Amino acid sequence: MTSRLAVLGSPIAHSKSPDLHLAAYGVLGLDWVYTRADVAPGQLSDFMLGLDESWRGLSLTMPLKEEVLSLIDDADVQSVLTGAANTVIFGRESGSLSVQGFNTDVGGVVEALKETGITRSSEVLILGAGATARSSVVAAAELGAEHVTIAARSPEKAEHVTAVAHNSGVAVSVVWLADALGAPVDAPITISTLPGFSVTAGDIALFEPTPGAVLLDVAYDPWPSLLASTWQQRGGVTVSGLWMLAHQALAQVRIFVNGDPLLPLPDETAVFAAMTRAIGLTD
C-alpha cells in the first residue's frame, strides 16, 4: 500500500511543502504520495477522522498548528512549549489509531541561522507575536539566548509569547512593533515572523542593523521582502525563510520515514540537496 501524506491549511495553494517532500522521497526511493488539502479552522477533526490506513501523517500550517493539539495523543517537548504542532504521524496497532505530534519549526529556525554560521546568541529580537514567534523564542533559547525582545503590534497580545519565554528560561521584554521598526537595532539576530507585505518603506525608515547583524525573515513570498532587502542595503546579513522551510521539512521527512526528527536519513546530504533544488534555494 502506498503511503499518503499531505500539508493542510487555509489557504494552502501556495505551499512549497509538496515540492520539498516529493524531492526527498524520490531520492529515498519511496513511492509515497504527498499532496495539499485546504482545511479551514474547525474542520481538522473531521478531516482526520476520514483518513484511511494508507495515511502516514500530515504537515500543518496556520491556522491548524494550535487546533491539532487537542487531537493528538502525545506531543514532543517543542510542541508543548510553543503550544503549536506542525507535524503529526499516525500509528496503528491492533486496530487502534494513535497520533503523535511534533514541532519542527523550532529546529527549522535554529538550522536556518546555522546557514550563516550562527550557533549561539545571547540576545534576539523577534518581530511579531504569533505561533511562529513562539517557535522562534524556543529556538532562541536553544541558541543560548539570555534575553529576547518581542516587538508586537499590540503588546497586550504578546502574553502567550512571553509565557513561552518564561517557560524556556529566557528573560523577555515586549515593545510596540512600530517602535522597534522605527529605531536602530542592537541585537545580533533579528527574526521576523511578519507577513511579507505587511511592512512599508515608511515603517522601516530608521530600522538599521548593526553591521553584520543577521535577519532571518520567515516570509519568503515575495523574496526578498522589503524588510530583507532594506536590511541588506544597510549593512546587515539576510537569511531567507526558505531555509527555515527546508530545514523544518527535512525534520518532517525524518519523522515520516524514521519516526524521529533527530535520526538522520539514509544519504541525507543528497536528500537535502534535492529538497533545496526543488524550491530554488540551490542550483
C-alpha positions in Angstrom: 0.0 0.0 0.0 1.4 3.4 -1.0 1.7 5.8 2.0 -0.2 9.0 1.8 0.8 12.4 3.3 -0.4 16.0 2.9 0.1 19.5 4.1 -3.1 21.1 5.5 -4.0 24.7 5.9 -6.1 27.6 4.5 -5.1 29.0 2.2 -2.7 26.2 1.0 -2.3 26.5 -2.8 1.0 28.4 -2.3 2.6 25.8 -0.2 6.0 24.5 -1.3 5.8 21.5 1.0 4.8 19.1 -1.8 7.9 20.1 -3.8 10.2 19.6 -0.8 8.7 16.3 0.3 8.4 14.7 -3.1 12.0 15.6 -3.9 13.1 13.9 -0.7 11.1 10.7 -1.2 12.4 10.5 -4.8 16.0 10.3 -3.6 15.0 7.8 -0.9 13.3 5.6 -3.5 9.9 5.8 -1.7 6.8 5.8 -3.9 4.8 8.0 -1.5 2.1 10.5 -2.3 2.2 14.0 -0.8 -0.5 16.5 -1.6 -2.2 19.7 -0.4 -5.6 20.0 1.2 -7.5 23.2 2.1 -8.7 22.7 5.6 -10.3 25.6 7.4 -10.4 26.2 11.2 -12.8 23.8 12.8 -12.5 21.2 10.0 -9.4 19.4 11.1 -11.0 16.8 13.3 -13.5 15.7 10.6 -10.7 15.6 8.1 -8.5 13.3 10.3 -11.5 11.0 11.1 -12.0 10.5 7.4 -8.5 9.2 6.7 -7.9 5.5 6.0 -4.9 3.2 6.8 -2.9 4.4 3.8 -2.3 7.8 5.6 1.1 8.0 7.3 1.0 11.6 8.6 0.3 15.3 8.0 2.1 18.6 7.8 0.1 21.5 9.3 0.3 25.2 8.6 -1.7 28.0 10.2 -4.4 28.2 11.4 -4.2 24.4 12.3 -1.0 24.2 14.4 -2.8 25.1 17.6 -6.1 23.3 16.8 -4.3 19.9 16.3 -3.0 19.8 19.9 -6.4 18.6 21.1 -6.4 15.8 18.6 -3.0 14.2 19.4 -2.2 11.5 21.9 1.4 12.5 22.5 3.4 15.7 21.8 7.1 16.4 21.7 8.7 19.0 24.0 8.7 21.8 21.4 5.0 21.4 20.7 4.2 21.6 24.4 6.5 24.6 24.9 5.1 26.5 21.9 1.5 25.4 22.1 1.7 24.5 18.4 2.5 21.4 16.4 3.1 21.4 12.6 3.6 17.6 12.1 1.6 14.5 13.0 2.4 10.9 12.4 -0.2 8.1 12.7 0.4 4.8 14.4 -1.8 1.8 14.2 -1.5 -1.2 16.5 -4.2 -3.9 17.0 -6.7 -1.7 15.1 -6.2 1.3 17.4 -5.1 4.7 16.0 -2.5 6.8 17.8 -1.5 10.3 16.8 1.9 11.8 17.7 2.6 15.5 17.3 5.9 17.4 16.7 7.0 21.0 16.2 9.8 21.1 13.6 9.6 24.9 13.2 11.9 25.4 16.2 14.6 23.3 14.6 14.0 25.0 11.3 14.8 28.4 12.8 18.0 27.1 14.5 19.2 25.3 11.4 18.4 28.2 9.1 20.6 30.5 11.3 23.4 27.9 11.2 23.5 28.5 7.5 25.2 31.9 8.3 27.5 30.2 10.9 25.4 31.3 14.0 25.3 28.7 16.7 24.9 30.9 19.7 23.5 34.4 20.6 22.7 36.0 23.9 20.2 38.5 22.5 17.5 38.1 19.9 14.8 40.5 18.6 11.6 38.8 17.4 9.2 40.8 15.2 5.6 39.5 15.6 3.8 37.6 18.4 2.1 34.6 16.7 2.7 30.9 16.6 6.0 31.3 14.6 7.2 33.9 17.1 6.6 31.3 19.9 8.7 28.8 18.0 11.3 31.5 17.4 11.5 32.1 21.2 12.2 28.4 21.9 14.8 28.5 19.1 16.5 31.5 20.7 16.6 29.6 23.9 18.3 26.6 22.1 20.8 29.1 20.8 21.7 30.2 24.3 19.8 33.5 24.4 19.6 35.1 27.8 17.1 37.7 26.6 14.6 38.2 23.8 12.7 41.3 22.8 9.2 40.7 21.3 8.0 43.5 19.0 4.2 43.2 18.8 1.6 45.3 17.0 -0.4 45.1 20.3 1.9 44.3 23.2 -1.1 43.1 25.3 -1.5 40.3 22.7 2.0 39.0 23.3 1.3 37.3 26.6 1.4 33.8 25.0 4.9 34.6 23.6 6.1 35.9 26.9 4.8 32.8 28.7 6.8 30.7 26.3 9.9 32.7 27.0 9.5 32.3 30.8 8.9 28.6 30.4 12.1 28.4 28.2 14.2 30.1 30.9 14.7 33.3 28.8 14.2 36.9 30.1 11.8 38.8 27.8 10.8 42.4 27.1 7.8 43.5 24.9 7.8 46.6 22.8 5.5 48.1 20.2 6.3 46.9 16.8 6.2 50.4 15.4 8.8 51.5 17.9 11.1 48.6 17.1 10.9 49.2 13.4 11.5 52.9 13.8 14.8 52.7 15.5 18.3 51.2 15.0 18.7 47.5 16.0 21.3 46.5 18.6 20.5 42.7 18.7 22.9 40.5 16.7 20.0 38.4 15.5 16.5 39.5 14.4 13.8 37.1 13.5 10.9 38.5 11.6 7.7 36.5 11.6 5.7 39.2 9.9 3.8 38.7 6.6 5.9 39.8 3.6 3.6 42.6 2.5 2.9 44.0 6.0 5.9 46.3 6.2 6.2 49.6 4.3 9.2 51.8 3.5 7.8 54.3 5.9 7.7 51.7 8.7 11.4 51.0 8.4 12.9 54.3 7.5 15.1 54.2 10.7 15.3 50.4 11.1 19.1 50.0 10.7 21.1 46.9 11.8 24.5 46.8 13.5 26.9 46.0 10.6 26.9 42.2 10.1 23.8 41.6 12.2 21.6 38.8 10.9 17.9 38.9 9.9 16.0 35.7 9.4 12.9 36.7 7.5 10.4 33.9 7.8 8.4 35.4 5.0 9.7 34.1 1.6 7.0 35.2 -0.9 8.0 37.6 -2.3 11.7 37.3 -1.7 13.5 39.4 -0.9 10.8 41.2 1.1 11.1 44.9 1.5 12.3 44.3 5.1 15.1 41.9 4.0 16.3 44.0 1.0 16.4 47.1 3.2 18.3 45.3 5.9 20.9 44.1 3.5 21.3 47.5 1.9 22.0 48.9 5.3 24.8 46.5 6.1 23.1 43.5 7.6 23.0 39.9 6.6 19.7 38.3 5.5 18.6 34.6 5.6 15.6 33.6 3.5 12.7 32.0 5.2 13.0 29.3 2.6 16.0 27.9 4.6 13.7 27.6 7.6 11.1 25.9 5.5 13.6 23.5 4.0 15.1 22.5 7.4 11.8 22.1 9.1 10.7 19.9 6.2 13.8 17.8 6.5 12.9 17.1 10.1 9.4 16.2 9.0 10.7 13.7 6.4 12.8 12.1 9.2 9.6 11.8 11.3 7.6 10.3 8.4 10.5 7.9 7.5 12.2 7.1 10.8 9.6 8.3 13.4 12.3 10.6 14.9 13.1 14.2 13.9 16.7 13.8 15.0 17.5 10.5 13.3 19.3 11.2 10.0 18.0 9.8 6.8 20.0 7.4 4.5 22.2 9.6 2.3 20.7 12.7 3.9 23.2 15.1 2.2 21.7 14.1 -1.2 18.2 14.2 0.1 18.6 17.8 1.4 20.3 18.9 -1.7 17.4 17.7 -3.8 14.9 19.5 -1.5 16.7 22.8 -1.7 17.0 22.5 -5.5 13.2 21.8 -5.7 12.4 25.2 -4.2 15.1 27.2 -6.0 17.4 27.7 -3.0 20.4 26.0 -4.7 21.2 25.0 -8.3 
